[in-house]
Structure formats: C-alpha cells, structure tokens
Amino acid sequence: MYATIQKWGNSQGLRIPKPLLAALGLGENDRVELTQTADTITIRKAPTTSHRTLEERLTAFYGKPVSEIGPMEPEQEIDWGKPEGHEVW
C-alpha cells in the first residue's frame, strides 16, 4: 500500500487508509507513538496512561506516602533593596 505526504496547514501530513486503521484498531483522535530508525518510521498505538490522582502525584514526587509529608517550611524573605521607580508597596 502506498500513500503520499501532502501539505497540511504549516506541516506535512500522511493520510492513512481507513481499512488499514480498522485492521489495527485505530480511529480518529487515537494517540500513536512514532519512532524513526534510519529510513523507517514506525507507527504504533500509544500506551494508555491512566489519570493519576493528586495523592499519587505527590507520592511520586516526594517518594513517600502523603501521610508522611509534613508542612512545607516557609521560605526566608529576601531583601531586594529599596524600591526603584514607582512601585506601590
């Protein structure tokens, strides 16, 4: 099967025939992963990513359960010097 790369807005696009998409179980707005090696482009279904809760994100960021994360220490106020210009304080 052959296809032609065509101008699509400011980019280039490749139209994939519907029977080929159907055979792969792909449809409109499905995410795909593109990989390039030498003179080959491979298109495959992108792995599904599930929605992570805030608790899961915080646990991943801090490396410990949310229950073990204490309050943040307040940052020291930085003296930037006297106001210059017409700042309103």
MARTIVEX-48190 format. One record per atom (N, C-alpha, C, O): chain; atom name; x, z negated, y negated. Coordinates in pm, 1 decimal, always signed. Example, Ala and Ser with C-alpha at 12.3 -4.5 7.8 and 13.67 -1.06 7.14 Angstrom:
// MARTIVEX-48190
<site torti="A" tifi="N" east="+1319.0" up="-780.0" north="+569.0"/>
<site torti="A" tifi="CA" east="+1230.0" up="-780.0" north="+450.0"/>
<site torti="A" tifi="C" east="+1320.0" up="-780.0" north="+330.0"/>
<site torti="A" tifi="O" east="+1423.6" up="-846.5" north="+331.9"/>
<site torti="A" tifi="N" east="+1285.0" up="-708.0" north="+225.0"/>
<site torti="A" tifi="CA" east="+1367.0" up="-714.0" north="+106.0"/>
<site torti="A" tifi="C" east="+1290.0" up="-787.0" north="-3.0"/>
<site torti="A" tifi="O" east="+1340.9" up="-803.9" north="-113.8"/>
// end
This chain:
// MARTIVEX-48190
<site torti="A" tifi="N" east="+84.1" up="+0.0" north="+116.7"/>
<site torti="A" tifi="CA" east="+0.0" up="+0.0" north="+0.0"/>
<site torti="A" tifi="C" east="+89.2" up="+0.0" north="-123.7"/>
<site torti="A" tifi="O" east="+188.9" up="-72.0" north="-127.5"/>
<site torti="A" tifi="N" east="+55.5" up="+78.2" north="-223.1"/>
<site torti="A" tifi="CA" east="+132.7" up="+88.0" north="-345.7"/>
<site torti="A" tifi="C" east="+47.6" up="+48.1" north="-464.9"/>
<site torti="A" tifi="O" east="-75.0" up="+58.9" north="-460.9"/>
<site torti="A" tifi="N" east="+111.8" up="+2.5" north="-569.6"/>
<site torti="A" tifi="CA" east="+44.7" up="-32.1" north="-694.5"/>
<site torti="A" tifi="C" east="+138.5" up="+4.2" north="-808.7"/>
<site torti="A" tifi="O" east="+257.4" up="+27.2" north="-786.9"/>
<site torti="A" tifi="N" east="+85.6" up="+9.4" north="-929.6"/>
<site torti="A" tifi="CA" east="+164.8" up="+46.6" north="-1046.4"/>
<site torti="A" tifi="C" east="+162.5" up="-68.0" north="-1147.3"/>
<site torti="A" tifi="O" east="+57.4" up="-125.8" north="-1174.9"/>
<site torti="A" tifi="N" east="+279.1" up="-99.7" north="-1201.2"/>
<site torti="A" tifi="CA" east="+288.6" up="-201.0" north="-1305.6"/>
<site torti="A" tifi="C" east="+242.7" up="-135.5" north="-1435.3"/>
<site torti="A" tifi="O" east="+289.9" up="-27.6" north="-1471.2"/>
<site torti="A" tifi="N" east="+150.1" up="-201.3" north="-1505.5"/>
<site torti="A" tifi="CA" east="+92.7" up="-144.4" north="-1626.7"/>
<site torti="A" tifi="C" east="+97.8" up="-244.9" north="-1740.9"/>
<site torti="A" tifi="O" east="+106.6" up="-365.6" north="-1718.6"/>
<site torti="A" tifi="N" east="+92.3" up="-193.3" north="-1864.3"/>
<site torti="A" tifi="CA" east="+89.4" up="-278.4" north="-1982.3"/>
<site torti="A" tifi="C" east="-40.6" up="-358.6" north="-1981.2"/>
<site torti="A" tifi="O" east="-147.8" up="-304.6" north="-1953.7"/>
<site torti="A" tifi="N" east="-29.8" up="-487.9" north="-2011.3"/>
<site torti="A" tifi="CA" east="-144.8" up="-576.5" north="-2014.5"/>
<site torti="A" tifi="C" east="-124.4" up="-670.2" north="-2133.5"/>
<site torti="A" tifi="O" east="-60.1" up="-774.2" north="-2119.8"/>
<site torti="A" tifi="N" east="-177.9" up="-634.7" north="-2248.5"/>
<site torti="A" tifi="CA" east="-152.5" up="-710.0" north="-2371.4"/>
<site torti="A" tifi="C" east="-7.4" up="-695.3" north="-2409.7"/>
<site torti="A" tifi="O" east="+42.4" up="-583.2" north="-2420.5"/>
<site torti="A" tifi="N" east="+62.3" up="-806.9" north="-2430.8"/>
<site torti="A" tifi="CA" east="+205.2" up="-803.7" north="-2463.4"/>
<site torti="A" tifi="C" east="+291.2" up="-818.0" north="-2337.9"/>
<site torti="A" tifi="O" east="+413.3" up="-830.4" north="-2347.8"/>
<site torti="A" tifi="N" east="+229.8" up="-816.4" north="-2222.2"/>
<site torti="A" tifi="CA" east="+301.5" up="-834.7" north="-2096.0"/>
<site torti="A" tifi="C" east="+284.0" up="-712.5" north="-2007.1"/>
<site torti="A" tifi="O" east="+229.9" up="-610.3" north="-2049.3"/>
<site torti="A" tifi="N" east="+330.2" up="-724.7" north="-1885.0"/>
<site torti="A" tifi="CA" east="+310.4" up="-622.1" north="-1783.6"/>
<site torti="A" tifi="C" east="+227.6" up="-685.0" north="-1672.6"/>
<site torti="A" tifi="O" east="+243.0" up="-803.2" north="-1641.9"/>
<site torti="A" tifi="N" east="+141.1" up="-606.6" north="-1613.6"/>
<site torti="A" tifi="CA" east="+54.5" up="-660.1" north="-1510.0"/>
<site torti="A" tifi="C" east="+55.2" up="-573.8" north="-1385.4"/>
<site torti="A" tifi="O" east="+86.3" up="-454.8" north="-1389.8"/>
<site torti="A" tifi="N" east="+20.7" up="-635.7" north="-1275.6"/>
<site torti="A" tifi="CA" east="+11.0" up="-567.5" north="-1147.9"/>
<site torti="A" tifi="C" east="-125.4" up="-599.7" north="-1089.4"/>
<site torti="A" tifi="O" east="-157.5" up="-716.5" north="-1067.3"/>
<site torti="A" tifi="N" east="-204.8" up="-498.8" north="-1064.4"/>
<site torti="A" tifi="CA" east="-337.1" up="-521.0" north="-1005.9"/>
<site torti="A" tifi="C" east="-325.2" up="-520.5" north="-854.9"/>
<site torti="A" tifi="O" east="-272.0" up="-427.2" north="-794.7"/>
<site torti="A" tifi="N" east="-375.8" up="-626.4" north="-795.8"/>
<site torti="A" tifi="CA" east="-370.1" up="-639.0" north="-650.2"/>
<site torti="A" tifi="C" east="-506.5" up="-599.6" north="-595.9"/>
<site torti="A" tifi="O" east="-607.6" up="-656.3" north="-637.5"/>
<site torti="A" tifi="N" east="-511.6" up="-503.5" north="-503.6"/>
<site torti="A" tifi="CA" east="-640.4" up="-457.8" north="-449.8"/>
<site torti="A" tifi="C" east="-720.4" up="-571.4" north="-385.2"/>
<site torti="A" tifi="O" east="-664.6" up="-660.7" north="-321.4"/>
<site torti="A" tifi="N" east="-851.8" up="-565.3" north="-403.6"/>
<site torti="A" tifi="CA" east="-942.3" up="-668.4" north="-353.9"/>
<site torti="A" tifi="C" east="-930.7" up="-691.5" north="-203.5"/>
<site torti="A" tifi="O" east="-931.8" up="-806.9" north="-160.7"/>
<site torti="A" tifi="N" east="-919.6" up="-585.4" north="-120.2"/>
<site torti="A" tifi="CA" east="-907.8" up="-609.9" north="+23.9"/>
<site torti="A" tifi="C" east="-782.7" up="-691.9" north="+60.3"/>
<site torti="A" tifi="O" east="-785.5" up="-773.3" north="+152.6"/>
<site torti="A" tifi="N" east="-674.0" up="-669.2" north="-13.2"/>
<site torti="A" tifi="CA" east="-552.0" up="-744.7" north="+13.0"/>
<site torti="A" tifi="C" east="-571.1" up="-892.1" north="-25.0"/>
<site torti="A" tifi="O" east="-529.9" up="-981.9" north="+48.5"/>
<site torti="A" tifi="N" east="-634.0" up="-915.5" north="-140.5"/>
<site torti="A" tifi="CA" east="-662.1" up="-1053.7" north="-181.4"/>
<site torti="A" tifi="C" east="-754.7" up="-1122.9" north="-81.8"/>
<site torti="A" tifi="O" east="-733.2" up="-1238.5" north="-45.2"/>
<site torti="A" tifi="N" east="-856.8" up="-1051.4" north="-39.1"/>
<site torti="A" tifi="CA" east="-952.2" up="-1108.6" north="+56.4"/>
<site torti="A" tifi="C" east="-882.9" up="-1144.9" north="+187.9"/>
<site torti="A" tifi="O" east="-911.8" up="-1249.0" north="+246.8"/>
<site torti="A" tifi="N" east="-792.4" up="-1059.7" north="+233.3"/>
<site torti="A" tifi="CA" east="-721.5" up="-1085.8" north="+358.4"/>
<site torti="A" tifi="C" east="-634.4" up="-1211.6" north="+348.1"/>
<site torti="A" tifi="O" east="-610.0" up="-1279.5" north="+447.8"/>
<site torti="A" tifi="N" east="-587.7" up="-1241.8" north="+225.7"/>
<site torti="A" tifi="CA" east="-503.0" up="-1359.2" north="+204.9"/>
<site torti="A" tifi="C" east="-582.3" up="-1482.3" north="+162.0"/>
<site torti="A" tifi="O" east="-526.7" up="-1591.3" north="+148.2"/>
<site torti="A" tifi="N" east="-712.2" up="-1463.9" north="+141.2"/>
<site torti="A" tifi="CA" east="-794.8" up="-1576.0" north="+97.2"/>
<site torti="A" tifi="C" east="-771.3" up="-1612.5" north="-48.0"/>
<site torti="A" tifi="O" east="-788.3" up="-1728.2" north="-86.5"/>
<site torti="A" tifi="N" east="-732.4" up="-1514.7" north="-129.4"/>
<site torti="A" tifi="CA" east="-709.1" up="-1538.1" north="-270.7"/>
<site torti="A" tifi="C" east="-821.0" up="-1477.1" north="-352.7"/>
<site torti="A" tifi="O" east="-881.0" up="-1377.3" north="-312.9"/>
<site torti="A" tifi="N" east="-848.9" up="-1537.4" north="-467.6"/>
<site torti="A" tifi="CA" east="-952.3" up="-1485.1" north="-554.9"/>
<site torti="A" tifi="C" east="-915.1" up="-1506.3" north="-700.1"/>
<site torti="A" tifi="O" east="-806.5" up="-1555.0" north="-731.8"/>
<site torti="A" tifi="N" east="-1006.2" up="-1469.2" north="-787.4"/>
<site torti="A" tifi="CA" east="-983.6" up="-1480.9" north="-930.8"/>
<site torti="A" tifi="C" east="-953.6" up="-1625.2" north="-969.3"/>
<site torti="A" tifi="O" east="-1018.9" up="-1718.0" north="-921.6"/>
<site torti="A" tifi="N" east="-855.0" up="-1643.2" north="-1055.4"/>
<site torti="A" tifi="CA" east="-810.5" up="-1772.8" north="-1108.9"/>
<site torti="A" tifi="C" east="-741.1" up="-1863.0" north="-1007.5"/>
<site torti="A" tifi="O" east="-713.6" up="-1978.8" north="-1038.7"/>
<site torti="A" tifi="N" east="-711.9" up="-1813.9" north="-887.3"/>
<site torti="A" tifi="CA" east="-632.4" up="-1893.0" north="-793.3"/>
<site torti="A" tifi="C" east="-487.7" up="-1895.0" north="-841.7"/>
<site torti="A" tifi="O" east="-436.9" up="-1794.8" north="-892.0"/>
<site torti="A" tifi="N" east="-421.8" up="-2009.7" north="-826.1"/>
<site torti="A" tifi="CA" east="-280.6" up="-2019.4" north="-863.6"/>
<site torti="A" tifi="C" east="-193.9" up="-1966.0" north="-750.2"/>
<site torti="A" tifi="O" east="-220.1" up="-1991.3" north="-632.6"/>
<site torti="A" tifi="N" east="-89.8" up="-1891.4" north="-788.0"/>
<site torti="A" tifi="CA" east="+5.3" up="-1840.1" north="-689.9"/>
<site torti="A" tifi="C" east="+145.8" up="-1876.8" north="-734.8"/>
<site torti="A" tifi="O" east="+169.9" up="-1905.0" north="-852.2"/>
<site torti="A" tifi="N" east="+236.9" up="-1875.9" north="-640.5"/>
<site torti="A" tifi="CA" east="+377.7" up="-1902.5" north="-666.7"/>
<site torti="A" tifi="C" east="+453.4" up="-1771.1" north="-652.8"/>
<site torti="A" tifi="O" east="+438.9" up="-1700.8" north="-552.8"/>
<site torti="A" tifi="N" east="+534.3" up="-1738.1" north="-753.3"/>
<site torti="A" tifi="CA" east="+614.5" up="-1616.7" north="-749.0"/>
<site torti="A" tifi="C" east="+760.0" up="-1655.4" north="-728.1"/>
<site torti="A" tifi="O" east="+812.3" up="-1741.7" north="-798.6"/>
<site torti="A" tifi="N" east="+825.4" up="-1592.0" north="-631.4"/>
<site torti="A" tifi="CA" east="+968.5" up="-1612.9" north="-611.0"/>
<site torti="A" tifi="C" east="+1036.7" up="-1477.6" north="-607.2"/>
<site torti="A" tifi="O" east="+982.1" up="-1379.5" north="-556.6"/>
<site torti="A" tifi="N" east="+1156.5" up="-1474.4" north="-661.5"/>
<site torti="A" tifi="CA" east="+1231.4" up="-1348.8" north="-670.0"/>
<site torti="A" tifi="C" east="+1365.6" up="-1365.9" north="-600.2"/>
<site torti="A" tifi="O" east="+1438.8" up="-1461.2" north="-626.8"/>
<site torti="A" tifi="N" east="+1396.9" up="-1273.4" north="-511.3"/>
<site torti="A" tifi="CA" east="+1526.7" up="-1269.2" north="-446.1"/>
<site torti="A" tifi="C" east="+1571.0" up="-1123.9" north="-444.7"/>
<site torti="A" tifi="O" east="+1498.3" up="-1036.5" north="-397.6"/>
<site torti="A" tifi="N" east="+1689.0" up="-1098.7" north="-495.8"/>
<site torti="A" tifi="CA" east="+1744.1" up="-961.8" north="-504.7"/>
<site torti="A" tifi="C" east="+1639.4" up="-866.6" north="-562.2"/>
<site torti="A" tifi="O" east="+1604.0" up="-878.3" north="-679.5"/>
<site torti="A" tifi="N" east="+1589.9" up="-773.9" north="-483.0"/>
<site torti="A" tifi="CA" east="+1493.4" up="-675.1" north="-533.0"/>
<site torti="A" tifi="C" east="+1353.1" up="-698.8" north="-476.3"/>
<site torti="A" tifi="O" east="+1275.4" up="-604.6" north="-460.8"/>
<site torti="A" tifi="N" east="+1321.0" up="-824.9" north="-445.5"/>
<site torti="A" tifi="CA" east="+1193.1" up="-857.4" north="-384.2"/>
<site torti="A" tifi="C" east="+1120.4" up="-964.7" north="-464.7"/>
<site torti="A" tifi="O" east="+1181.9" up="-1061.8" north="-508.8"/>
<site torti="A" tifi="N" east="+990.9" up="-947.7" north="-483.7"/>
<site torti="A" tifi="CA" east="+905.4" up="-1050.3" north="-542.0"/>
<site torti="A" tifi="C" east="+807.9" up="-1093.6" north="-432.8"/>
<site torti="A" tifi="O" east="+739.1" up="-1010.7" north="-373.3"/>
<site torti="A" tifi="N" east="+802.8" up="-1223.3" north="-407.3"/>
<site torti="A" tifi="CA" east="+711.0" up="-1277.3" north="-307.9"/>
<site torti="A" tifi="C" east="+600.6" up="-1353.3" north="-380.1"/>
<site torti="A" tifi="O" east="+627.4" up="-1435.1" north="-468.1"/>
<site torti="A" tifi="N" east="+476.8" up="-1325.7" north="-342.2"/>
<site torti="A" tifi="CA" east="+361.2" up="-1394.7" north="-398.9"/>
<site torti="A" tifi="C" east="+295.8" up="-1474.5" north="-286.9"/>
<site torti="A" tifi="O" east="+259.0" up="-1418.6" north="-183.6"/>
<site torti="A" tifi="N" east="+281.3" up="-1606.2" north="-307.6"/>
<site torti="A" tifi="CA" east="+213.6" up="-1688.7" north="-206.9"/>
<site torti="A" tifi="C" east="+122.8" up="-1788.2" north="-276.1"/>
<site torti="A" tifi="O" east="+138.5" up="-1817.8" north="-394.5"/>
<site torti="A" tifi="N" east="+27.2" up="-1839.4" north="-199.4"/>
<site torti="A" tifi="CA" east="-63.4" up="-1939.4" north="-254.4"/>
<site torti="A" tifi="C" east="+17.1" up="-2058.0" north="-304.4"/>
<site torti="A" tifi="O" east="+108.9" up="-2104.9" north="-237.2"/>
<site torti="A" tifi="N" east="-18.0" up="-2106.0" north="-422.7"/>
<site torti="A" tifi="CA" east="+49.2" up="-2224.5" north="-476.4"/>
<site torti="A" tifi="C" east="-0.6" up="-2347.3" north="-402.0"/>
<site torti="A" tifi="O" east="-118.6" up="-2356.2" north="-367.9"/>
<site torti="A" tifi="N" east="+88.4" up="-2441.2" north="-377.1"/>
<site torti="A" tifi="CA" east="+43.6" up="-2563.8" north="-311.1"/>
<site torti="A" tifi="C" east="-60.2" up="-2634.0" north="-398.7"/>
<site torti="A" tifi="O" east="-49.4" up="-2634.7" north="-521.3"/>
<site torti="A" tifi="N" east="-159.1" up="-2691.7" north="-335.0"/>
<site torti="A" tifi="CA" east="-261.9" up="-2760.7" north="-410.9"/>
<site torti="A" tifi="C" east="-207.8" up="-2893.8" north="-459.3"/>
<site torti="A" tifi="O" east="-142.9" up="-2967.0" north="-384.5"/>
<site torti="A" tifi="N" east="-235.1" up="-2924.2" north="-584.3"/>
<site torti="A" tifi="CA" east="-193.9" up="-3051.7" north="-640.3"/>
<site torti="A" tifi="C" east="-319.6" up="-3129.5" north="-673.5"/>
<site torti="A" tifi="O" east="-407.8" up="-3081.3" north="-744.6"/>
<site torti="A" tifi="N" east="-326.0" up="-3248.7" north="-621.7"/>
<site torti="A" tifi="CA" east="-444.2" up="-3330.3" north="-647.2"/>
<site torti="A" tifi="C" east="-426.9" up="-3406.2" north="-778.1"/>
<site torti="A" tifi="O" east="-314.9" up="-3428.4" north="-824.1"/>
<site torti="A" tifi="N" east="-536.3" up="-3444.6" north="-835.6"/>
<site torti="A" tifi="CA" east="-535.0" up="-3521.2" north="-959.0"/>
<site torti="A" tifi="C" east="-479.7" up="-3660.2" north="-930.9"/>
<site torti="A" tifi="O" east="-522.7" up="-3727.5" north="-837.2"/>
<site torti="A" tifi="N" east="-382.9" up="-3703.0" north="-1013.6"/>
<site torti="A" tifi="CA" east="-327.6" up="-3837.2" north="-997.0"/>
<site torti="A" tifi="C" east="-388.3" up="-3930.5" north="-1100.6"/>
<site torti="A" tifi="O" east="-404.0" up="-3893.7" north="-1217.0"/>
<site torti="A" tifi="N" east="-421.9" up="-4049.7" north="-1058.0"/>
<site torti="A" tifi="CA" east="-478.7" up="-4147.6" north="-1149.6"/>
<site torti="A" tifi="C" east="-368.0" up="-4203.7" north="-1238.7"/>
<site torti="A" tifi="O" east="-249.4" up="-4184.8" north="-1211.5"/>
<site torti="A" tifi="N" east="-408.3" up="-4273.1" north="-1345.5"/>
<site torti="A" tifi="CA" east="-312.1" up="-4335.8" north="-1434.4"/>
<site torti="A" tifi="C" east="-227.6" up="-4437.2" north="-1357.4"/>
<site torti="A" tifi="O" east="-107.0" up="-4448.5" north="-1379.7"/>
<site torti="A" tifi="N" east="-291.5" up="-4510.3" north="-1267.5"/>
<site torti="A" tifi="CA" east="-218.2" up="-4608.9" north="-1186.9"/>
<site torti="A" tifi="C" east="-110.4" up="-4540.5" north="-1101.7"/>
<site torti="A" tifi="O" east="+1.9" up="-4590.0" north="-1092.3"/>
<site torti="A" tifi="N" east="-144.1" up="-4428.7" north="-1040.8"/>
<site torti="A" tifi="CA" east="-46.3" up="-4355.5" north="-959.2"/>
<site torti="A" tifi="C" east="+68.2" up="-4303.3" north="-1045.2"/>
<site torti="A" tifi="O" east="+183.9" up="-4306.8" north="-1003.3"/>
<site torti="A" tifi="N" east="+36.6" up="-4255.1" north="-1164.9"/>
<site torti="A" tifi="CA" east="+141.0" up="-4204.0" north="-1255.3"/>
<site torti="A" tifi="C" east="+233.8" up="-4316.0" north="-1302.0"/>
<site torti="A" tifi="O" east="+355.6" up="-4298.7" north="-1306.1"/>
<site torti="A" tifi="N" east="+175.5" up="-4431.4" north="-1337.4"/>
<site torti="A" tifi="CA" east="+258.0" up="-4544.2" north="-1381.2"/>
<site torti="A" tifi="C" east="+346.1" up="-4595.2" north="-1268.1"/>
<site torti="A" tifi="O" east="+462.6" up="-4628.3" north="-1290.1"/>
<site torti="A" tifi="N" east="+291.3" up="-4601.7" north="-1147.4"/>
<site torti="A" tifi="CA" east="+369.9" up="-4645.5" north="-1031.8"/>
<site torti="A" tifi="C" east="+486.8" up="-4551.3" north="-1008.1"/>
<site torti="A" tifi="O" east="+597.8" up="-4596.4" north="-979.8"/>
<site torti="A" tifi="N" east="+463.3" up="-4420.4" north="-1019.3"/>
<site torti="A" tifi="CA" east="+571.5" up="-4323.4" north="-1000.6"/>
<site torti="A" tifi="C" east="+675.5" up="-4335.2" north="-1111.3"/>
<site torti="A" tifi="O" east="+795.1" up="-4321.9" north="-1085.5"/>
<site torti="A" tifi="N" east="+631.4" up="-4360.0" north="-1234.1"/>
<site torti="A" tifi="CA" east="+723.3" up="-4368.8" north="-1347.9"/>
<site torti="A" tifi="C" east="+811.3" up="-4492.9" north="-1339.8"/>
<site torti="A" tifi="O" east="+933.0" up="-4483.9" north="-1355.7"/>
<site torti="A" tifi="N" east="+750.0" up="-4609.4" north="-1314.9"/>
<site torti="A" tifi="CA" east="+824.6" up="-4735.3" north="-1313.2"/>
<site torti="A" tifi="C" east="+885.3" up="-4767.4" north="-1177.3"/>
<site torti="A" tifi="O" east="+974.7" up="-4851.7" north="-1168.6"/>
<site torti="A" tifi="N" east="+839.3" up="-4702.9" north="-1072.1"/>
<site torti="A" tifi="CA" east="+894.3" up="-4727.6" north="-939.8"/>
<site torti="A" tifi="C" east="+846.8" up="-4857.6" north="-877.7"/>
<site torti="A" tifi="O" east="+909.2" up="-4907.6" north="-784.1"/>
<site torti="A" tifi="N" east="+737.3" up="-4913.1" north="-928.1"/>
<site torti="A" tifi="CA" east="+681.4" up="-5035.7" north="-870.9"/>
<site torti="A" tifi="C" east="+532.2" up="-5037.9" north="-899.6"/>
<site torti="A" tifi="O" east="+485.4" up="-4967.3" north="-988.9"/>
<site torti="A" tifi="N" east="+456.5" up="-5118.5" north="-824.6"/>
<site torti="A" tifi="CA" east="+310.9" up="-5123.2" north="-844.7"/>
<site torti="A" tifi="C" east="+274.7" up="-5168.8" north="-985.7"/>
<site torti="A" tifi="O" east="+351.1" up="-5240.2" north="-1050.7"/>
<site torti="A" tifi="N" east="+158.4" up="-5127.0" north="-1031.5"/>
<site torti="A" tifi="CA" east="+112.8" up="-5161.2" north="-1166.0"/>
<site torti="A" tifi="C" east="+105.4" up="-5312.0" north="-1185.2"/>
<site torti="A" tifi="O" east="+132.4" up="-5361.7" north="-1294.5"/>
<site torti="A" tifi="N" east="+69.5" up="-5385.2" north="-1081.1"/>
<site torti="A" tifi="CA" east="+58.3" up="-5531.2" north="-1091.8"/>
<site torti="A" tifi="C" east="+192.8" up="-5596.8" north="-1122.8"/>
<site torti="A" tifi="O" east="+196.0" up="-5709.5" north="-1172.2"/>
<site torti="A" tifi="N" east="+303.7" up="-5528.4" north="-1094.7"/>
<site torti="A" tifi="CA" east="+437.2" up="-5583.4" north="-1120.6"/>
<site torti="A" tifi="C" east="+495.3" up="-5535.0" north="-1252.9"/>
<site torti="A" tifi="O" east="+606.7" up="-5573.0" north="-1288.9"/>
<site torti="A" tifi="N" east="+422.0" up="-5452.2" north="-1325.1"/>
<site torti="A" tifi="CA" east="+470.4" up="-5401.5" north="-1452.9"/>
<site torti="A" tifi="C" east="+425.3" up="-5496.5" north="-1562.2"/>
<site torti="A" tifi="O" east="+305.6" up="-5513.2" north="-1585.3"/>
<site torti="A" tifi="N" east="+520.6" up="-5558.4" north="-1629.2"/>
<site torti="A" tifi="CA" east="+488.6" up="-5653.9" north="-1734.4"/>
<site torti="A" tifi="C" east="+466.2" up="-5584.8" north="-1867.4"/>
<site torti="A" tifi="O" east="+478.7" up="-5462.8" north="-1877.9"/>
<site torti="A" tifi="N" east="+432.5" up="-5664.1" north="-1970.4"/>
<site torti="A" tifi="CA" east="+412.7" up="-5605.1" north="-2102.7"/>
<site torti="A" tifi="C" east="+544.3" up="-5550.0" north="-2157.2"/>
<site torti="A" tifi="O" east="+652.7" up="-5598.9" north="-2125.4"/>
<site torti="A" tifi="N" east="+531.2" up="-5448.8" north="-2238.4"/>
<site torti="A" tifi="CA" east="+649.8" up="-5387.6" north="-2298.6"/>
<site torti="A" tifi="C" east="+703.7" up="-5480.1" north="-2407.2"/>
<site torti="A" tifi="O" east="+626.6" up="-5543.4" north="-2479.4"/>
<site torti="A" tifi="N" east="+834.5" up="-5487.7" north="-2418.4"/>
<site torti="A" tifi="CA" east="+896.8" up="-5565.6" north="-2524.5"/>
<site torti="A" tifi="C" east="+880.8" up="-5488.9" north="-2655.3"/>
<site torti="A" tifi="O" east="+904.8" up="-5368.3" north="-2659.8"/>
<site torti="A" tifi="N" east="+840.0" up="-5559.0" north="-2762.7"/>
<site torti="A" tifi="CA" east="+827.0" up="-5486.7" north="-2889.8"/>
<site torti="A" tifi="C" east="+963.5" up="-5438.6" north="-2937.2"/>
<site torti="A" tifi="O" east="+1064.1" up="-5508.4" north="-2924.4"/>
<site torti="A" tifi="N" east="+964.4" up="-5318.0" north="-2992.0"/>
<site torti="A" tifi="CA" east="+1090.5" up="-5262.7" north="-3040.1"/>
<site torti="A" tifi="C" east="+1128.8" up="-5331.0" north="-3170.6"/>
<site torti="A" tifi="O" east="+1042.5" up="-5369.8" north="-3249.3"/>
<site torti="A" tifi="N" east="+1257.8" up="-5345.0" north="-3192.4"/>
<site torti="A" tifi="CA" east="+1306.5" up="-5403.1" north="-3316.1"/>
<site torti="A" tifi="C" east="+1272.8" up="-5310.0" north="-3431.7"/>
<site torti="A" tifi="O" east="+1283.5" up="-5188.0" north="-3419.6"/>
<site torti="A" tifi="N" east="+1232.0" up="-5368.5" north="-3543.6"/>
<site torti="A" tifi="CA" east="+1204.7" up="-5287.3" north="-3661.1"/>
<site torti="A" tifi="C" east="+1336.9" up="-5238.8" north="-3717.3"/>
<site torti="A" tifi="O" east="+1433.1" up="-5315.2" north="-3725.9"/>
<site torti="A" tifi="N" east="+1342.1" up="-5113.9" north="-3755.0"/>
<site torti="A" tifi="CA" east="+1465.1" up="-5054.7" north="-3805.9"/>
<site torti="A" tifi="C" east="+1456.6" up="-5044.7" north="-3957.0"/>
<site torti="A" tifi="O" east="+1359.0" up="-4992.5" north="-4010.8"/>
<site torti="A" tifi="N" east="+1558.0" up="-5094.2" north="-4025.2"/>
<site torti="A" tifi="CA" east="+1562.7" up="-5084.9" north="-4170.5"/>
<site torti="A" tifi="C" east="+1622.9" up="-4949.6" north="-4207.5"/>
<site torti="A" tifi="O" east="+1741.5" up="-4924.9" north="-4185.5"/>
<site torti="A" tifi="N" east="+1541.1" up="-4864.0" north="-4262.9"/>
<site torti="A" tifi="CA" east="+1585.5" up="-4730.0" north="-4300.2"/>
<site torti="A" tifi="C" east="+1634.7" up="-4724.5" north="-4444.2"/>
<site torti="A" tifi="O" east="+1665.2" up="-4616.3" north="-4494.4"/>
<site torti="A" tifi="N" east="+1643.0" up="-4838.8" north="-4511.3"/>
<site torti="A" tifi="CA" east="+1687.9" up="-4842.2" north="-4650.7"/>
<site torti="A" tifi="C" east="+1570.8" up="-4840.0" north="-4745.3"/>
<site torti="A" tifi="O" east="+1454.9" up="-4842.1" north="-4703.9"/>
<site torti="A" tifi="N" east="+1602.5" up="-4835.7" north="-4872.6"/>
<site torti="A" tifi="CA" east="+1495.8" up="-4837.7" north="-4973.2"/>
<site torti="A" tifi="C" east="+1424.4" up="-4703.3" north="-4978.0"/>
<site torti="A" tifi="O" east="+1483.0" up="-4600.4" north="-4944.4"/>
<site torti="A" tifi="N" east="+1295.6" up="-4703.7" north="-5020.4"/>
<site torti="A" tifi="CA" east="+1220.8" up="-4578.4" north="-5029.0"/>
<site torti="A" tifi="C" east="+1285.4" up="-4480.7" north="-5126.6"/>
<site torti="A" tifi="O" east="+1336.2" up="-4520.5" north="-5231.5"/>
<site torti="A" tifi="N" east="+1283.0" up="-4355.5" north="-5091.8"/>
<site torti="A" tifi="CA" east="+1334.0" up="-4248.2" north="-5176.9"/>
<site torti="A" tifi="C" east="+1215.6" up="-4159.9" north="-5211.8"/>
<site torti="A" tifi="O" east="+1137.7" up="-4123.8" north="-5123.5"/>
<site torti="A" tifi="N" east="+1200.4" up="-4124.4" north="-5338.3"/>
<site torti="A" tifi="CA" east="+1090.2" up="-4036.0" north="-5375.1"/>
<site torti="A" tifi="C" east="+964.5" up="-4113.7" north="-5405.3"/>
<site torti="A" tifi="O" east="+970.6" up="-4219.8" north="-5467.3"/>
<site torti="A" tifi="N" east="+850.1" up="-4062.4" north="-5362.3"/>
<site torti="A" tifi="CA" east="+721.1" up="-4121.2" north="-5398.6"/>
<site torti="A" tifi="C" east="+642.2" up="-4166.8" north="-5275.4"/>
<site torti="A" tifi="O" east="+520.8" up="-4147.2" north="-5269.6"/>
<site torti="A" tifi="N" east="+708.8" up="-4226.5" north="-5178.3"/>
<site torti="A" tifi="CA" east="+639.1" up="-4275.7" north="-5060.2"/>
<site torti="A" tifi="C" east="+544.3" up="-4388.7" north="-5097.5"/>
<site torti="A" tifi="O" east="+571.4" up="-4466.0" north="-5189.4"/>
<site torti="A" tifi="N" east="+435.1" up="-4397.5" north="-5026.9"/>
<site torti="A" tifi="CA" east="+340.3" up="-4505.7" north="-5050.3"/>
<site torti="A" tifi="C" east="+359.7" up="-4606.3" north="-4938.5"/>
<site torti="A" tifi="O" east="+349.3" up="-4571.0" north="-4821.0"/>
<site torti="A" tifi="N" east="+388.1" up="-4732.6" north="-4973.6"/>
<site torti="A" tifi="CA" east="+409.3" up="-4836.3" north="-4873.2"/>
<site torti="A" tifi="C" east="+301.7" up="-4936.6" north="-4879.3"/>
<site torti="A" tifi="O" east="+302.2" up="-5032.4" north="-4802.1"/>
// end
